[in-house]
Amino acid sequence: MQRFQFPVVQPDPALEELREDLQTFLKAERAAGNFQPEPECWMASSDPAFSKKMGDKGWIGLTWSSQYGGHDKTALERYIVTEETLRAGAPVGAHWIADRQHAPMLLEHGTEDQKLDILPRIAAGQCYFAIGLSEPGAGSDLANVKTKAEKVDNGWKINGQKIWSSGAHISHYMVALLRTSPADGRNRHVGLSQIMIDLSLPGVTIKPITDLSGDAHFNEVYFEDVIVPDDCLLGAEGGGWKQVTGELAMERSGPERFLSSYITLETALYQLQGKMGSDSHGRLGKIFANLRTLRGMSWGIANLLHQGISPETEAALVKDLGNRLENDCTLQVRALLNDLPVKEWSDEMRRILNIGILRSPPNTLRGGTTEVMRGITARQLGLR
Ligand SMILES: Cc1cc2nc3c(=O)[nH]c(=O)nc-3n(C[C@H](O)[C@H](O)[C@H](O)COP(=O)(O)OP(=O)(O)OC[C@H]3O[C@@H](n4cnc5c(N)ncnc54)[C@H](O)[C@@H]3O)c2cc1C
């Protein structure tokens, strides 16, 4: 049985300077009315103009080389940027996924031409990516993917459907997990590959799906005889399963897994200043103790990623605990607000809490369900 690793990260004054720069920028943008803070902002709140400003500031593409438009910084500096933008509920959804997982994937598997063309545009906050994993019938059981890529002269022909593709309607590319050859008997992990698809190509149809809050931030994406060139195959043909597993560790471990509802908590704290009953102090203490612990675990994972380690199980644990905390945070804020008559709530409080409640249910699904996270953790502990 392997032990979990969550290395402690020591405070670094240089990182705190970066944090202050971000806080100043975000405060000014909010005061100028350039964004209204929202819970789940990395998933459901997108503004290409805001992404471009983040790019101009050098806050996208922090970890990759300046040769490809990046900024030669560390995973820990990137962590500060993600933490502060989430805390502020800023509209970072457009660039979030490309910066988090597809740029590192292109760095590892892309051709030199792709790196020189696409990475600088991602770092400038002007090129967005969608994740093409789920299909009807292939969610938790991801190996059941049926969308096919067939080899044709100089490329691949793609047919099938993806679902729940966050941000596909504003994205330039999707990286999709596709079946490129049949499964080997019961081993369905073979024959899957990752292919980058330009979403403006003929044969691609994107249809929005509306969530409980009335927003349409995810989509169904259909492919009908879509032809992509050979070099859109990312990594090894048939090696898609292994690649996706590594990518999911990056996807599951970040602060977006426990800070998505922080803005709801912070707004409530301003509302309740001097008006809180003694019950509320205990509730708040519990939330902040949990936040602090999860932050330490998530920082530890950023540190492992910085060392080139892919901590799949630790990431599953952070996602499971973090999702529970995010949902609990919204529920606890509702309870805390019992200390204040509804007519005294600010419009901002009402707006943020409404959005937070309506966007909470998917937290335990997106990026892998709670049950699946617990299965991964149990396997690591030798319990399955
Ligand atoms: C807001 C949001 C955004 C998303 N964005 C994207 C995206 O950008 N790209 C993308 O590809 N996908 C995306 N998804 C899809 C997401 O990854 C899937 O919803 C998730 O993997 C679950 O798959 P499913 O919906 O098919 O549910 P199912 O897999 O059908 O699960 C249904 C229920 O059965 C349980 N279950 C299933 N298998 C097991 C098991 N082995 N053991 C115990 N319980 C089990 C699940 O925990 C769940 O409760 C998004 C989803 C949401 C809600």
The ligand as a Tripos MOL2 file, in Angstrom:
@<TRIPOS>MOLECULE
LIG
   53    58     1     0     0
SMALL
NO_CHARGES

@<TRIPOS>ATOM
      1 C1        -20.9640   21.1480  -14.8200 C.3       1 LIG1
      2 C2        -20.3780   19.9870  -15.5550 C.ar      1 LIG1
      3 C3        -19.3720   20.2120  -16.4920 C.ar      1 LIG1
      4 C4        -18.8210   19.1580  -17.1960 C.ar      1 LIG1
      5 N1        -17.8620   19.4170  -18.1270 N.ar      1 LIG1
      6 C5        -17.3750   18.4120  -18.8890 C.ar      1 LIG1
      7 C6        -16.4460   18.6760  -19.9310 C.ar      1 LIG1
      8 O1        -16.0490   19.8240  -20.1640 O.2       1 LIG1
      9 N2        -16.0200   17.6510  -20.6850 N.ar      1 LIG1
     10 C7        -16.4230   16.3640  -20.4760 C.ar      1 LIG1
     11 O2        -15.9640   15.4790  -21.1760 O.2       1 LIG1
     12 N3        -17.3000   16.0680  -19.4950 N.ar      1 LIG1
     13 C8        -17.7960   17.0630  -18.6970 C.ar      1 LIG1
     14 N4        -18.7110   16.7870  -17.7170 N.ar      1 LIG1
     15 C9        -19.1930   15.4150  -17.5630 C.3       1 LIG1
     16 C10       -18.7330   14.7280  -16.2800 C.3       1 LIG1
     17 O3        -17.3900   14.3710  -16.3590 O.3       1 LIG1
     18 C11       -19.6680   13.5170  -16.0930 C.3       1 LIG1
     19 O4        -20.9520   14.0410  -15.7870 O.3       1 LIG1
     20 C12       -19.1980   12.6000  -15.0030 C.3       1 LIG1
     21 O5        -18.0190   11.9390  -15.3600 O.3       1 LIG1
     22 C13       -20.2790   11.5360  -14.6650 C.3       1 LIG1
     23 O6        -20.7040   10.8640  -15.8080 O.3       1 LIG1
     24 P1        -22.2640   10.7220  -16.1300 P.3       1 LIG1
     25 O7        -22.8800   12.0960  -16.0830 O.co2     1 LIG1
     26 O8        -22.3840    9.9490  -17.3930 O.co2     1 LIG1
     27 O9        -22.8770    9.9160  -14.9140 O.3       1 LIG1
     28 P2        -22.7890    8.3370  -14.7050 P.3       1 LIG1
     29 O10       -21.4160    7.8720  -14.9610 O.co2     1 LIG1
     30 O11       -23.8990    7.6970  -15.4670 O.co2     1 LIG1
     31 O12       -23.0560    8.2160  -13.1560 O.3       1 LIG1
     32 C14       -24.3840    8.2310  -12.6040 C.3       1 LIG1
     33 C15       -24.2790    7.8840  -11.1250 C.3       1 LIG1
     34 O13       -23.7670    6.5380  -10.9700 O.3       1 LIG1
     35 C16       -22.6230    6.5350  -10.1210 C.3       1 LIG1
     36 N5        -21.6280    5.5660  -10.5720 N.ar      1 LIG1
     37 C17       -21.2270    5.3600  -11.8570 C.ar      1 LIG1
     38 N6        -20.2510    4.4160  -11.8850 N.ar      1 LIG1
     39 C18       -20.0030    4.0540  -10.6060 C.ar      1 LIG1
     40 C19       -19.0830    3.1430   -9.9900 C.ar      1 LIG1
     41 N7        -18.2150    2.4260  -10.7120 N.pl3     1 LIG1
     42 N8        -19.1230    3.0340   -8.6360 N.ar      1 LIG1
     43 C20       -20.0060    3.7530   -7.8900 C.ar      1 LIG1
     44 N9        -20.9020    4.6340   -8.4240 N.ar      1 LIG1
     45 C21       -20.8950    4.7830   -9.7610 C.ar      1 LIG1
     46 C22       -22.0480    7.9220  -10.2540 C.3       1 LIG1
     47 O14       -21.2520    8.2610   -9.1200 O.3       1 LIG1
     48 C23       -23.2930    8.7990  -10.3650 C.3       1 LIG1
     49 O15       -23.8200    9.0750   -9.0980 O.3       1 LIG1
     50 C24       -19.2770   17.8230  -16.9850 C.ar      1 LIG1
     51 C25       -20.2850   17.5950  -16.0480 C.ar      1 LIG1
     52 C26       -20.8360   18.6460  -15.3470 C.ar      1 LIG1
     53 C27       -21.9390   18.3540  -14.3640 C.3       1 LIG1
@<TRIPOS>BOND
     1     1     2 1
     2     2     3 ar
     3     2    52 ar
     4     3     4 ar
     5     4     5 ar
     6     4    50 ar
     7     5     6 ar
     8     6     7 ar
     9     6    13 1
    10     7     8 2
    11     7     9 ar
    12     9    10 ar
    13    10    11 2
    14    10    12 ar
    15    12    13 ar
    16    13    14 ar
    17    14    15 1
    18    14    50 ar
    19    15    16 1
    20    16    17 1
    21    16    18 1
    22    18    19 1
    23    18    20 1
    24    20    21 1
    25    20    22 1
    26    22    23 1
    27    23    24 1
    28    24    25 2
    29    24    26 1
    30    24    27 1
    31    27    28 1
    32    28    29 2
    33    28    30 1
    34    28    31 1
    35    31    32 1
    36    32    33 1
    37    33    34 1
    38    33    48 1
    39    34    35 1
    40    35    36 1
    41    35    46 1
    42    36    37 ar
    43    36    45 ar
    44    37    38 ar
    45    38    39 ar
    46    39    40 ar
    47    39    45 ar
    48    40    41 1
    49    40    42 ar
    50    42    43 ar
    51    43    44 ar
    52    44    45 ar
    53    46    47 1
    54    46    48 1
    55    48    49 1
    56    50    51 ar
    57    51    52 ar
    58    52    53 1
@<TRIPOS>SUBSTRUCTURE
     1 LIG1         1 GROUP 0 **** ****
